[in-house]
């Protein structure tokens, strides 16, 4: 939460997020309109915000508990599966493939973003991330870099990559951090 970082009182926002956590452990921006299933897109945004809030303020036990439940939502679904175990090929809302890596991600989820969050949160990797770790490793090119698979609409004040299909500094950094995190698990 940027507000917490800058010393602003964000308790109201944090309490709202905690109260909007769904029974499966995640979040969905459509929950106020009767959605009962969590969204990976919303869940990753909330998880990143809660973690930053905890880092900026020292956190509160109930916030940590909510974040841990949300992390478990991602892990139980192996970062890309429905509760039935079926692989999610594309996001229902935007049609984006979660196996295509973007930077910046804006509000979109992909498995690299999910893994990088778990790494940042200090989660100990287990077999539930092995499938997506293999996916990340498989995307490395012959020069050891990862491409910018897709670009989402949004205004960037400074260009940070050379375009879709080209090597991406940010995807490479995130992928290397994730692979190091995973390899250090033992």
Buried (B, 14 or more C-beta within 10 A) or exposed (E): BEBBEEEEEBEEBBEEBBEBBBEBBBBBBEBEEEBEEBBBBBBBBBBBBBBBBBBBBEBBEEBEEBBBBBBBBBBBBBBBBEEEEEEBEEBEEEEBBBBBBBBBBEBBBBBBBBBBBBBBBEBEBEEBBEBBBEBBEEBBEEEEBBBBBBBEEEEEEEEEBEEEEEBBBBBBBBBBBBBEBBEEEE
